[in-house]
Amino acid sequence: MSKWSRMEKELELLKEKNLFRNMTIFDSAQSTQVMVEGEQRYLFSSNSYLDMCNDSKVKEYAAGVMDEYGIGSGGSRLTTGTSRIHIQLEAVIAALKKREAALVFNTGYMANAGIISALTRKGDVIYSDELNHASIIDGCRLSKADLVIYRHNDMKDLEKKIRANPGRCGLIVSDGVFSMDGDIVNLPGLVELANRYELLSMIDEAHATGVIGATGRGTEEYYSMEGSVDVLMGTLSKSIGSEGGFVCGSHTLIQYLINKARSFLFSTALSPVSMAASIQGIRQIMECPQRVRKLQDNIRYCCEALKKRGINAFSETAIIPVIIGDEGRAMEIMELLKQRSYYISAIRYPTVAKGSARLRITLMSSHTPKEIDGLADALAACMMNANER
Ligand code: PMP
């Protein structure tokens, strides 16, 4: 037995179960068409929903900031790492989300880990949706509070569980748009329960910002409930096309997190270049709501196109999951799609439950109806071919 044998065995097991993972290498900017594994492919699996990763205005603005501020930030936010650009970005995020203040973290993952563990303490209860993102789960794991999982988007189950813990402080946390299913949180129900039982409400806007609501401001705008969530968290890495995480809310919340969130305190601040890209990306959303509308049109068009070809698909968000079930079959369809020049990621356990593997189609505002029809044709054919095996 060598010291590596445990790892080797585990890796073999993953391979046997079709759960072994590799990285796919892209040789171009992330947009509707990409160079991947040496081939040009139509990309229908990126989180760059507004096609902002390669936007010329964003790149120009970021390049100007790079000239002035350089590359690295040189320190953590509370030592030497806060540049004027960070402050500007936080003001733009607060304006987008209509809040008193905002705070940027290095990633969405770090935001969730830092916020949840800072806001809750021993004796508290965290109520978390069973389909919440892994970064929320890990934030809960870092917290000393007790964790209670409620059934997906089920407000009756949530209330029952809150009532089983009378008088205890805590937090209800949910994705706004669920990352692997593309459905939307029952915000009216969640906020009502949080207020009635004097719990903090926290929503993760990673897949909602730039996607839902008439002008892309996210879950609160979708429900016309602006200002109702206590802790509004999000990422800059999806529709905004850059990188970083954020939280926004009251001055008290932000000051508390600046002082208490360990993932904020103890990590070098993001590069001014990424911050600048985020500022310009958010401006594009605020100044150009047509881009969001184009994405929303594409979502409707794609669901229709899939249905016409007999594929069960419904979504109001940029995430359209096509549930396959078997992990091996999902991987096979993904490979067949590649042969037809389409790239869609197959999502498997542990990202989703065992036996619920899926193809996670995501749309961009810049996909054309022709490209979407092409994808629907190819997917229908590949699902049929995989069936026959
Ligand atoms: N929350 C959700 C719902 C996500 O889907 C993700 C990323 N997949 C994150 C948080 C983490 O964000 P980031 O990628 O910026 O770390």
Boltz pocket constraint, residues with backbone or C-beta under 6 A from the ligand:
constraints:
  - pocket:
      binder: B
      contacts: [[A, 106], [A, 107], [A, 108], [A, 109], [A, 110], [A, 112], [A, 133], [A, 135], [A, 175], [A, 177], [A, 179], [A, 204], [A, 206], [A, 207], [A, 235], [A, 236], [A, 237], [A, 243], [A, 244], [A, 245]]
      max_distance: 6.0
